[in-house]
Each structure stands twice: as structure tokens, then as C-alpha cells.
């Protein structure tokens, strides 16, 4: 069976020694400093001179910072992670200029994941062991699954989460065999009560991971708020809050991976709605439930897995009246409040709101597949 060569990341947990942990802490601090200082320089240059600073300009700035006696400590870590932090900043500005994200923000110590990326010239991979630049011992990695045979890593990213765990993400080129073709298609209607409703009538249960730990999280956050800033007790309380958030995130991601893998394996075409989650979370009544559902993350999983395995994900127009349209005769109801879960069409068909929407989504998705984007049912 034909396979596709893709760049794929394998993530593992590792346990650094005391010396390695100290070296990584310095590296994380240096990458954060370089990112923030370059961001400040780019912002100042634009506000005062109306001139854009490029990646090449910030790279030359980095060379000067290393030669400055006050910031000579930037020469201690490997140069690779520092250069990568400048590339990440350039990518953030590119997304901002394309209006895909907000203006880049400064990184704060302890408020985001620390990470450092090493390219092939900044680490060695021999005998199943990885040794980072300027480190004498290899990393103690827990190999939960083997890397593809004959694939040499092109880059690795080490990270430390707020809960104190270290992970390494290893990027390799892997050949992924495509799934056998199938004639099955499915439409997905996103929801809160049911995470997703399929056009087949199946409703995927919403585990509501955040709600299960809401009381425990609130208690930990109240305890954190009472601790004195800068104290060791506050650091312990913050770690406890981070661990609860981490458990919620891990369970949610595992559930979405299982569901997305199953849908991609079973269906040739998957039709979804092009939802504007950023605008939807502005609804204070539903923002917490929508964030917990992670519709955007699930869509991302579907798209890259479909690309790997020879499937197709079709996103239909977000303004398509999928809930108000009868999937039998095509008539469009004048109104459809959210509290209406079942409704009867004038043709006599009785619909479950979510199942009917999923059927319309797959119908429009197939039309888009055949005729191109921008196809919507007539408003008759």
C-alpha cells in the first residue's frame, strides 16, 4: 500500500540530572530574554521610526548582545535555541500581519511553557541516546514507543511545563501508509451536551473534563490567592494548580486523539462546520463549556491525520443554516432558538436538531467536494 513521507514529532518524557536541569534552566531563561528583547526592539523601532525590523536584523542584534559585557552570559547556552526564538518571533509577527493572531506578547517566567529547540548541528543521536550541545551526558529519556527505523532526528525540542515535567519532542521523517479507501462519509455537528453528533445518528458523549475537577481546581486557586507573593508556599500552591490543569489537559487531549483517529480510520470524507470559536467564547454563559470542548484542537487533529492517511476534511460555510434546514425536503425554518431540540417540518418529518444539522453538514460537504467552495443551499 502506498505511503506518504511526512515530518512527524514523537514526544517523550525525560528526567534530567541536577546539572542538566540547571543548564536547561539557563537556556530557557536566555531564549526568553532574547525573545522579549527582540520584541521590545521591534516594537520600539516601529513606534519611533515607522520601520519594520526583520529576522536578519534581530540576528545581528543577538551577535551584538553576546559581545556586550552586560549580556555576555548569552554565550553560555547553545546558539541554536536562541536563533530559534528569533524565528518564532518572526513567525508570530507574520501571523499578526496576516490577521491570524493578536500582536506578539512578552513571555513571563512561570506563566508559560519553557522550551528550547535544537537543530541537527546542536545535538547528537547515537545508539538510541540523545546528547544536547554543551552537555556531557545523554538525556534519560523514557522511550514509551520506538522511533521509526532508519530515521535520524532533524531537530529536537525540550520543554518544561508549569507542573515541573520535562518532555522532549523529536522530529523525524516517517512513512505513513494510507488507510484503505472507503465509501463512507460523515458529517459532524459540534455541541455542548453531546460533544459531536454524527450524521449517522450517533452522539459522542461530552466528558466535560474541566467540570469534573472544577471544585478541586477552585479550592487550589483560592489557596494560591492567599499565599504571599514570592514565598515558597506560593510556589507550592502554584504547582498544585498547574498539576490539576495538566491532568485536565491530558485527559482532554487523549479523548480527542482517540475520537479523531477513529473517525479518520472509518470515513473517507469528514464534513465539519467552519466555526469561529474566538467569537463564540465571548458568550459568558457558554465560554467555559466551549473552551473545554476544544473544537479548534479537534479540527486540527482531524486535518493533519486526514492528510496523513489519505482522507479529506471539508469545512462548510459557518453561515450555512444547517440546524434550520430540513434534511428531507430542504425547507428552511424561519427561527430556531437554542432551546428547541426537536422540531417538525411542514413536510411531516420530525427532526432531532443535532442529527438533522449533521445530515445537512455532510450533504453540503459533499457538494463542496464536487463543486468547490462557497456552495450553500438555496434560501427557499
N, C-alpha and C positions, 0 to 999 in steps of 0.2 A: 504494500500500500504506500502511496506517495506520502512524503513527509515534508514539512516546512522547517527551514532553519531560522530560528528566532533567537534573540538575545533574552535570556531568562535568568532571573535572580533567585538564588537559593539562600534562605535565611536560616541562621543557626544561632544558638546561644553559646557564649563563651565566658570563661571565668579567668580574668586577668590576675597576674600576681600583683603584689603591692607595688613593685617597681613599674610594671606595665600600666597599672591603674593611674599612677602618678604621671607617667609620660602621656597617657591618653588625656588626662585632665588638662595638662598644659596645652596639648594640641587642640582640644575643644575650645579652650579659652582663647588661643591665638586665632583660630578660624572665626570665632565670634567677634573678636576685636577687629580683624581685617574686614569682615563683612560690614560691621557697624561704621567703621571709619570711612570705608569706601562709599557707603550710603550717605554719610554726612557730607563728604566732599562732593558727591554728585548733586545732592540737594542744594548745597551752598553755591556751586557753580551755576546751576540753573537759575536760582533766585537772584543772584547778584549780576551774572554776566549773560543770562539767557543763552547758555551754551550747554550742549549735551556732552557728557563725558562717556567715552567708550570703554569697552573692556580693556583694550590695549593701553589706554591712559591709566586705568587703575592698576594694571600690571606693572607699569613703570613706577607708579606711586609706591607699590609694595616694595620694589627694589630700593627705593629711597628710604622707606621706613626701616628696612633691615639695616641700612648703613647708619641710621641715626642712633646716637648713643643712648637716647632715652627709650628707644624701642628695639634695641639690638637683640632682645630676647625672642623676637620673631624668627630669628635664625635657628633657634633650638629645634623646633619640630621639622618634619619633612616639608619640602616646598609644595608637594602635590596637593595636600588638603587646603593650603592657603590659596593656591591658584583656583582650586575648585570652588571655594567660597565666593571668589570673584565671578566665576562663571554662573553660579547660582543667582547672584545679584543681577547679572546681566539678563538672565532668563526671567527674573521677577519683573524687571523693567520692560522687557519685550511683551510679557503678558499684560502689563499695565497699559502700554501704548496700544495694544490691540483691544483694550477694554474688556479683558477677560478676568481681571482681578483688580483689587484696590492697590493704592500706592504702597511700595515695599515698606515694611515696618522694621524697626530695630529689634534685634534679638536680645532678650533679657536672660541672665543667668538664672537657671532654676525654673523658668517659665516655659521652656520648650525643650524638645529633644535635642541633645547634643549629638553631633555626628561629624565624621571626617571621612572623606573619600580618597582612596589611594589608587593610582593607576599602575599599570604593569611595571613601570620603572621604579615604583616606590614600595614594592613588596615582592617576596619570593614565595613560590609554591612548589615544594619538593617533597616527595614521599608522603603525600597526604597531609602536609603541615604548611601553615601559613605564617610567615615571619614578616612583620611590618618594618619599614625603614627606621633605622636608628634604634631598633630593639634587638637584643641579643638572643632572646628566647622566643620560640614559636608560641602562638596563642593556643590555649587549652580549649579547643572547640568541641562541643557535643554534636557529633555527626549523626543527627537523627535520621538522615537519609543520605545515600551516596550521591556524589556529583556524577553527571554523565561521563562515561568512559571516553578518554581521549580528548577531553575538553579542558583547555587551560583557561583559568580565570583572566579576564581582561581588566577588571577592576574590582575592588572590594570597598565596602562602606561599613565602618564600625560606628556603633551608636550606643548611647547610654540614655535610657528612659528616666523619667522622673522618679520611678519606683526603684531605681538603682540597678536595673538589669542591663547587661551588656549583650548586644547582638552584632553579628557580622552578616552582611548581605554580599554574596559572591555572584558576580555577573559572568555568565558563560554563554557560549553559542551552543544551542541544543537543537536536535532534530526531533520535531514532534509529529508523529503520524496522525493524519487526518482521520476523523471518525467516518465510518461507512455512510454513504448518502442515505437519506430517508425522505419520505414524502410528508412527514408530519410537520405541521406549523402550529404556532400557539401565540395567543395574544395575552398580554399581562396588564391588568388594571391595578395600579397601586392604591393601597388603602391603609387605614389605621386599625380598624377592628380585625380585618384579615390583612396580613402584610401584602399579599398579592392574590388576586383572583384570576384564574386561568380561563381561557375561552372554552376549555373542556368542561367547565363547571366546578373544577377543584378549587378549594380555597386554602391558601397557605396560612397556617397559624402565625400570628404575630407574637413572638415570645416576650416582647416588652422587657428586654434585659435591664434597662435603666430603672423601670418601676419596681423590679424585684429587689434591687439594692438601694432604693430611694431613702428609706428610713436610716439604713446604716450609713449611707453617704451623708445625709443631713446631720446626723449625730457627729460624725467625724469632722465635718466642716464647722459645726458650732464649737467643737473643742479647739480646732485650729484658730478660730477667730479670737479666742480668749487668751491665746499664748502670746507672750511678749515677743515683739519682732527682734530677730537676731539671736534668739535663745536656742539652746539645744532642744528644749521641749517643743518649740515651734517647728524645728526641722523634723522631729519625730512625728509630730501631728501631720505635717505636710506630706511626709512619706506614706502615712496611713491613708490619707485621702487619695494619693496617687495610686496606691495599690488597689483601692476599690474601683477607681476609674479604669485601671488596667484590666481588672477582671471583667468589667462590663464590656470593654472594647474587644477583648479576646473572645468572649462568648459570642458577641455580635458578629465579628468577622468570620469565625468558624461556621456559624449558621449560614451566613450569606455565601461563603465559599461552597458549602455542601449543596445549597439550593441552586446556585448558578451553574455548578458543574453538572448537576442532574439535568437541568433544562437544556444546556448546550449539547449534552450527550443524546437526548431524546428527540430534539427538534432540529429541522433544517433551517427554518426561519423563525425568529422570535420578534414579535412586534410589541413595542412599548410606546408610552407617551413621552414626548419631549417636555418634561415638567420643569418649571422654573422654581427650583427648590429655594433659591436665595430669596425670592419674593414671598414664597409660601410660609417660610419660617417667621415672617414679620407678624403673622397672626398669633397673638399671645396665647390664645386658647389652645392652639394646636402646635406651637413651635417645638415644645419638648417632645411630643409624640412623633412629629415629623423628623426631628433630628435623630431620635432613637431608631427610627425605621431605616435610616441611611440609604435612601433611594439613590442618591448620586453614586455612592460607593458600589452599590449593587449593579448599577448600569455600567460602571467602569469594568467590573468583573465580567459581566456578560460580553462586553465588546471585545476585550482582549482575549478571552477564551474562545469566542466565536471566530476571531481572526486566526487563532492557533489551529483550531480543529476543522476549518473549512465550513463553518456555519455563517449565518448572516443575521445581524441585529438591525431592525428597521425602526427608526423613531418617527412617529407620525406627528403632524402639526398639533401643538399644545392647545390650539383653539378649536380643534375638531370636537363637535358636540357628541361625544361617544356615549355619555350617560343618557342624554335626552333623545337619542335616535333609536327607533325600533329596529332591532336586528332582523325582523321578519319582513316588514313592508317598507321600511326606510322613512317612515313619518317621524317628524321631529316635534317633540312636545314643547309647548310654549315656556313652561317653567319646570324646574326640577330641584327643589330645595334639598339640602343635605340630609334632612331627617326622613326623606322618602326613600325607603329601602326596597320597596316593591311597587310596581305600577303597571296599569293595564293600558294597552294601546287600543285605538279605535278599531283596529283590525281584529281584536279579540285576544291577542297574545298577552299573556301575563309574564312580566319580566322581574327577575331579581336584578336590582340596579347594577351591581358589580359584574355579574356574569354577562348581562346584556352589553355593558361597556367593553368588556374584554372581547366579546364576539365582534363588536364594531371595530375595535382596535386591530384585530387580526385581519378583518376584511379590508380596511383602509391600508394596512401594511402590505398586503398582497398587491393592492392596486398601485401603491408607490413602487413596489418591486418591479411591476410590469411596465408602468407608465412614467415613472420618475417622481421627483419630489413635488410638493405643492398640491397634491391631489386631495380634495375634500369632497364629502358627499354634498349633493345639491340641497339648498335650503328650501325645500318644498313642503 
